Amino acid sequence: ALQAIAVAGSCTAGALAAISPRIEEVQETLSALEEAGFVDSSSGTIRLSHALFGHIVLESAPTGAVAQLHALAADALEDSPRELELRAYHAVRGRPDFEAFMLVETSAQLRASRGDQDGAIRALSDGFAASRQQAARGDTDFASSAWIILGRKLGEALVEAGQLDQAYGVLSEVVPSLDKG
């Protein structure tokens, strides 16, 4: 239950039900978690009482379990176009595939169009890191392409933000000729 709440963040019981593989257990444990001070469920929203609980729960949980919860959260947001950025966040952490990388790119574009340069950089960084991991494991053919494309876009965003050292670091990974110059 704590894992599902940590992944979902502040959410309603319905949203939690959409991502929890064993919702019966979550419903049973919510009152116990609230009594113990881990969870607050005032005004119909369920949230962890302290962010530290979420960090501890997610760090100690099996990677596959957290990834599954993120994938379920992304799937639950599929029919909600207003939640595209949140869906991208969950998709790249749960099931980093072609669609997830496209969502990350769209999310970064939306953030940049609103003038949220830091948010665009965070979205691209998430996608870049996930695609790098996929490419390093040799999981998919498109992961290497996504890594290069997202790396180039991240590098451009970092240059625009004046973060030249970080941009050089990212671009030198994806453009091998930079290391030779």
C-alpha positions in Angstrom: 0.0 0.0 0.0 2.8 2.4 0.9 4.5 1.6 -2.4 1.4 2.5 -4.4 0.8 5.7 -2.5 4.5 6.7 -2.9 4.3 6.2 -6.6 0.9 7.9 -7.1 1.7 10.8 -4.8 -1.4 12.7 -3.5 -4.4 11.0 -5.1 -7.9 9.9 -4.6 -8.9 6.3 -3.5 -10.1 5.8 -7.1 -6.7 6.7 -8.6 -5.0 4.5 -6.0 -7.3 1.6 -7.0 -6.3 2.1 -10.6 -2.7 1.4 -9.9 -2.8 -1.0 -7.1 -2.5 -4.7 -8.1 -4.1 -5.7 -4.8 -6.5 -3.0 -4.0 -8.3 -5.1 -1.4 -5.1 -5.0 0.7 -4.7 -1.3 0.2 -8.2 -0.5 1.4 -7.7 -2.7 4.4 -4.4 -1.1 5.3 -5.2 2.6 4.7 -6.8 3.0 8.1 -4.0 1.3 9.9 -1.5 3.4 8.0 -3.4 6.5 8.9 -3.5 5.5 12.6 0.2 4.9 12.6 0.8 8.4 11.1 2.2 7.3 7.7 -0.8 8.4 5.7 -3.2 11.3 5.7 -6.5 10.9 3.9 -8.2 14.2 4.7 -10.6 15.8 2.2 -10.7 12.7 0.0 -7.1 12.8 -0.9 -4.6 10.1 0.2 -1.1 11.2 0.7 2.0 10.2 2.7 2.4 12.3 5.9 6.0 12.9 5.1 8.0 12.7 1.9 10.7 10.8 3.7 8.3 7.8 4.0 8.0 7.7 0.2 11.7 7.8 -0.3 12.3 5.0 2.1 9.6 2.8 0.7 10.7 3.3 -2.9 14.3 2.8 -2.1 13.7 -0.5 -0.2 11.1 -1.9 -2.7 12.1 -4.3 -5.4 12.8 -2.4 -8.7 10.3 -4.5 -10.6 7.5 -3.7 -8.2 8.0 0.0 -8.4 8.3 -0.2 -12.2 5.0 -2.2 -12.4 3.3 0.5 -10.3 4.6 3.3 -12.5 3.5 1.3 -15.6 0.0 0.9 -14.1 -0.1 4.6 -13.3 0.8 5.5 -16.9 -1.9 3.2 -18.2 -4.5 4.7 -15.9 -3.7 8.2 -17.3 -3.9 7.0 -21.0 -7.3 8.6 -21.5 -6.5 11.9 -19.8 -4.8 14.2 -22.3 -4.5 16.9 -19.6 -2.2 14.6 -17.6 0.3 13.9 -20.4 3.3 15.2 -18.4 2.4 13.0 -15.5 1.8 10.0 -17.8 5.2 10.6 -19.3 6.8 10.7 -15.9 5.2 7.3 -15.0 5.7 5.7 -18.4 9.5 6.3 -18.5 9.9 4.9 -15.0 7.5 1.9 -15.6 7.9 0.8 -19.1 10.5 2.8 -21.0 9.5 2.0 -24.6 9.1 3.9 -27.8 5.8 5.4 -26.6 7.3 6.5 -23.3 10.1 8.3 -25.0 7.6 10.0 -27.3 5.6 11.1 -24.3 8.8 12.5 -22.6 9.6 14.5 -25.8 6.1 15.9 -25.9 6.1 16.7 -22.2 9.4 18.6 -22.6 7.9 20.6 -25.5 4.9 21.5 -23.5 7.0 22.6 -20.6 9.2 24.7 -22.8 6.2 26.3 -24.5 5.1 27.4 -21.1 8.5 28.9 -20.3 9.3 26.1 -17.9 12.9 25.5 -19.0 13.9 23.6 -15.9 10.8 21.3 -16.2 11.7 20.6 -19.9 15.3 19.8 -18.8 14.0 17.4 -16.1 11.7 15.6 -18.5 14.5 15.2 -21.1 16.9 14.1 -18.4 14.5 11.4 -17.2 14.1 10.1 -20.8 17.8 10.4 -21.5 18.7 8.4 -18.4 16.0 5.7 -19.1 17.1 5.3 -22.8 20.8 5.2 -21.8 20.0 2.3 -19.4 17.9 0.5 -22.0 20.6 0.9 -24.6 23.4 -0.2 -22.2 21.4 -3.4 -21.5 20.8 -3.9 -25.2 17.1 -4.2 -24.5 15.8 -2.6 -27.7 17.0 -1.3 -31.1 15.2 2.0 -30.6 16.7 2.7 -27.2 20.0 3.7 -28.8 18.2 6.0 -31.1 16.1 7.5 -28.3 19.3 8.0 -26.2 20.9 9.9 -29.0 17.8 12.0 -29.9 16.9 12.8 -26.3 20.6 13.5 -25.5 20.8 16.0 -28.4 17.6 17.7 -27.3 18.7 17.7 -23.6 22.0 19.2 -24.7 20.2 22.0 -26.7 18.0 22.7 -23.7 21.0 22.9 -21.4 22.7 25.3 -23.8 19.6 27.5 -23.9 19.6 27.5 -20.1 23.3 28.5 -20.0 24.3 25.2 -18.4 27.2 24.7 -20.8 29.3 22.3 -18.8 26.3 20.0 -18.3 25.4 20.4 -22.0 28.9 19.4 -23.0 28.8 16.3 -20.8 25.5 15.1 -22.3 26.5 15.9 -25.9 29.9 14.3 -25.6 28.1 11.1 -24.7 25.9 11.1 -27.7 28.2 12.8 -30.3 31.5 10.9 -30.1 33.3 13.4 -32.3 33.1 16.0 -29.4 35.5 13.9 -27.4 38.1 14.0 -30.2 38.1 17.7 -30.5 
